[in-house]
């Protein structure tokens, strides 16, 4: 999984015929796009057709969180917390992203000594990958990671790590990358854990706010597709409406206080 930081350029310039009409109308937030097209002897896929496809792809995405249920008995819930606490205390190694056994303190851009894991860090203890069991998310100003305990094989692994302060853990195998303003551009990515347990970027949004504003989408094979402001708002509003609903973070003592 990589964070896309490419500037949004108007590279989707495709030959267009002048004798056509097309409009995209969305009367309800989740209503399917209504398309009307009238071409005369045109066999070239034009820019507006690509925009139509991109908008349809965005509107088909369900951004609402999937309800996960952790039916853990009290003793099992305590067992998971103790297990993660022992990892943070460097008593138990875990499998790094490179497939090697490492203690938490030695993980590149993640690890730190147990004594430094104070309230300045943000923690997420919840079902973060939608498997019904708790994972431990850790976030600082310099990195974001998710640790996973696979109880059946008694093994810990780094489920996700990224040396960035711009990652928000939405929960249920969903992440949001948001760079609020860099070189006049606001960048967002929607990242999900796929069926192969790999993190993948579903789409990237770039919004330029300098002298020449632009609204740009990359999804699947369609890269850096420019939309006008009105259409941009229609197709991205469901996503941005959901991002404030990220799972709640806690401090270290709220999660592990009773075990210390």
matplotlib code that plots the C-alpha trace (Angstrom):
import matplotlib.pyplot as plt

x = [0.0, 1.5, 0.4, -0.1, 1.4, 1.4, 0.2, -3.2, -2.7, -5.2, -3.9, -7.3, -7.5, -9.2, -10.5, -14.1, -16.8, -18.7, -22.1, -23.2, -25.0, -24.4, -25.5, -25.1, -27.8, -28.0, -31.2, -30.6, -27.3, -27.4, -29.4, -27.9, -26.4, -28.8, -27.0, -28.2, -25.9, -26.4, -23.4, -23.3, -20.7, -18.3, -16.3, -13.8, -14.3, -14.4, -13.5, -17.0, -17.6, -14.6, -15.9, -19.2, -17.5, -15.4, -18.5, -20.4, -17.6, -17.4, -21.2, -21.2, -19.0, -20.7, -18.7, -20.9, -19.0, -19.8, -21.1, -18.6, -19.4, -16.8, -18.6, -15.6, -16.1, -14.5, -11.5, -10.9, -11.1, -8.5, -6.3, -6.1, -5.3, -2.5, -1.1, -0.9, 0.6, 3.3, 4.2, 4.5, 6.7, 8.9, 8.4, 7.0, 8.2, 5.9, 6.2, 7.2, 6.0, 9.2, 8.2, 10.9, 10.5, 11.1, 10.5, 8.3, 11.1, 13.1, 10.4, 11.4, 9.3, 7.1, 8.9, 9.7, 10.5, 7.6, 8.3, 7.7, 4.2, 2.4, -0.7, 1.0, 0.2, -3.3, -4.6, -7.3, -8.4, -11.2, -12.0, -9.9, -10.0, -13.6, -12.7, -14.6, -11.5, -9.6, -6.6, -4.4, -3.8, -1.1, -0.8, 1.7, 2.8, 5.3, 3.6, 0.5, 0.4, -2.0, -0.9, -2.8, -2.9, -3.8, -4.8, -5.2, -1.4, -0.3, 1.4, 1.5, 2.0, 2.1, -1.1, -0.4, 2.3, 3.0, 5.5, 2.9, 0.8, -1.9, -3.5, -6.9, -8.1, -11.8, -12.3, -13.5, -10.5, -10.7, -8.2, -8.2, -5.1, -5.6, -2.9, -4.8, -2.6, 0.7, 2.0, -1.5, -3.1, -5.4, -4.9, -7.1, -7.0, -9.6, -7.7, -9.3, -8.1, -9.1, -10.0, -6.3, -5.5, -3.7, -4.2, -5.2, -6.0, -9.6, -9.3, -7.3, -8.7, -6.7, -8.1, -6.0, -6.8, -4.2, -4.5, -5.9, -8.3, -8.9, -10.8, -9.1, -10.0, -8.0, -9.8, -8.9, -7.3, -8.6, -5.9, -6.0, -9.5, -10.6, -14.2, -15.9, -16.6, -20.3, -19.9, -16.9, -19.2, -21.9, -19.7, -17.3, -19.8, -20.8, -17.1, -16.4, -19.6, -18.4, -14.8, -15.8, -17.3, -14.0, -13.7, -12.9, -9.3, -8.2, -5.1, -2.8, -4.3, -7.8, -7.0, -4.4, -4.8, -6.3, -3.4, -0.5]
y = [0.0, 3.3, 6.9, 8.7, 12.2, 12.9, 16.3, 16.3, 17.3, 17.6, 14.5, 13.1, 15.1, 12.8, 13.7, 14.9, 15.3, 18.5, 17.1, 15.5, 16.2, 14.7, 15.5, 13.8, 14.3, 13.0, 13.9, 11.9, 11.3, 7.5, 7.6, 6.0, 8.4, 9.3, 9.5, 10.8, 10.8, 11.5, 10.9, 11.2, 9.0, 9.1, 6.0, 7.7, 7.5, 11.1, 12.9, 13.2, 9.4, 8.8, 11.2, 9.4, 6.1, 7.5, 9.1, 5.8, 4.0, 6.4, 6.3, 2.5, 2.5, 2.0, 4.1, 3.2, 1.1, -2.6, -3.7, -5.9, -7.8, -9.0, -11.6, -12.1, -13.5, -11.4, -13.8, -13.8, -10.0, -9.8, -12.3, -10.2, -7.0, -8.9, -10.2, -6.8, -5.3, -8.0, -7.1, -3.4, -4.4, -6.3, -9.6, -11.2, -10.7, -10.1, -10.6, -7.4, -6.4, -8.0, -11.3, -11.2, -11.6, -8.3, -6.9, -3.8, -1.5, -2.4, -1.9, 0.8, 3.9, 2.2, 0.9, 2.7, 1.7, 0.8, 3.6, 6.1, 4.8, 7.5, 9.6, 11.5, 8.5, 7.7, 4.1, 2.2, -1.1, -2.5, -4.8, -3.0, -5.5, -6.8, -10.3, -10.2, -9.9, -6.9, -5.4, -2.6, 0.6, 3.0, 6.5, 9.3, 12.4, 10.3, 6.9, 4.8, 1.1, -1.8, -4.9, -8.1, -11.1, -14.4, -16.4, -19.7, -19.9, -17.6, -15.2, -11.4, -9.5, -6.0, -5.7, -2.2, 0.4, 3.7, 6.4, 9.2, 11.4, 11.7, 8.2, 8.0, 4.6, 4.5, 0.9, -2.3, -2.6, 1.0, 3.8, 7.4, 9.2, 13.0, 15.6, 18.8, 21.1, 20.5, 22.7, 24.1, 20.7, 18.7, 15.0, 12.1, 8.4, 5.7, 2.5, -0.8, -4.3, -6.6, -10.3, -11.2, -9.3, -6.7, -2.9, -1.3, 2.3, 2.3, 5.9, 9.1, 12.6, 15.8, 19.3, 22.3, 25.5, 27.9, 30.2, 27.5, 25.3, 21.7, 18.7, 15.4, 11.7, 8.5, 5.2, 1.8, 2.4, 5.9, 8.3, 12.0, 12.6, 16.2, 17.1, 20.4, 21.6, 20.8, 17.2, 16.8, 17.8, 15.3, 12.3, 12.9, 14.2, 10.6, 9.9, 13.1, 12.8, 9.4, 10.3, 12.1, 8.8, 7.1, 4.8, 6.6, 6.6, 6.2, 6.9, 4.2, 4.0, 3.8, 0.6, -1.0, 0.8, -2.1, -4.4, -2.1]
z = [0.0, -1.0, -0.4, -3.7, -3.7, -7.4, -8.4, -10.1, -13.7, -16.5, -18.2, -19.1, -22.3, -24.8, -28.2, -28.1, -30.7, -30.5, -31.4, -28.2, -25.0, -21.6, -18.1, -14.7, -12.2, -8.7, -7.0, -3.8, -1.9, -2.7, -5.9, -9.0, -11.5, -14.3, -17.6, -21.0, -24.0, -27.6, -30.0, -33.7, -35.4, -32.5, -31.6, -29.4, -25.6, -24.6, -21.4, -20.2, -20.5, -18.3, -15.8, -15.8, -15.1, -12.3, -10.7, -10.9, -9.2, -6.4, -5.8, -5.6, -2.6, 0.8, 3.3, 6.3, 8.9, 9.1, 12.4, 14.2, 17.3, 19.8, 22.0, 24.3, 27.7, 30.5, 30.9, 27.1, 27.0, 29.8, 28.0, 24.9, 26.8, 28.8, 25.5, 23.9, 27.1, 27.1, 23.5, 24.5, 27.4, 25.0, 26.6, 23.5, 19.9, 17.0, 13.2, 11.4, 8.0, 6.6, 8.1, 10.7, 14.5, 16.3, 19.7, 19.7, 20.8, 17.6, 15.0, 12.5, 12.8, 15.3, 18.4, 21.5, 25.1, 27.3, 29.7, 26.9, 26.0, 28.0, 27.4, 24.5, 22.3, 21.0, 21.3, 19.6, 21.2, 19.1, 16.2, 13.6, 10.8, 11.1, 12.3, 15.6, 17.8, 19.2, 17.6, 19.1, 17.1, 18.1, 16.8, 17.4, 15.6, 13.6, 12.9, 12.9, 13.4, 14.1, 16.0, 15.8, 18.1, 16.4, 19.4, 17.6, 16.8, 19.7, 17.3, 17.1, 13.9, 12.6, 10.6, 9.4, 9.8, 8.2, 9.2, 8.8, 11.1, 8.5, 9.0, 10.8, 11.8, 10.8, 12.1, 10.4, 8.1, 6.9, 7.0, 5.9, 4.8, 5.0, 4.3, 5.0, 3.0, 1.3, -1.5, -2.1, -2.3, 0.0, -0.4, 0.8, 0.4, 1.3, 2.3, 3.0, 4.1, 1.2, 1.2, 0.8, 4.1, 2.1, 2.5, -0.8, -1.7, -3.1, -4.4, -4.1, -4.0, -4.6, -4.3, -5.3, -3.6, -5.0, -8.0, -10.3, -8.2, -9.3, -8.1, -9.0, -8.5, -9.1, -8.9, -10.4, -13.8, -14.0, -12.8, -12.2, -13.5, -13.2, -12.0, -11.7, -8.2, -8.3, -9.4, -7.0, -4.0, -5.1, -5.4, -2.5, 0.2, 1.3, 2.0, 3.9, 5.9, 7.2, 8.1, 11.4, 12.5, 13.1, 16.2, 19.4, 20.6, 24.2, 26.2, 27.5, 31.0, 29.8, 28.1, 30.3, 33.6, 35.6, 34.5, 35.5]

ax = plt.figure().add_subplot(projection="3d")
ax.plot(x, y, z, "-o")
ax.set_aspect("equal")
plt.show()
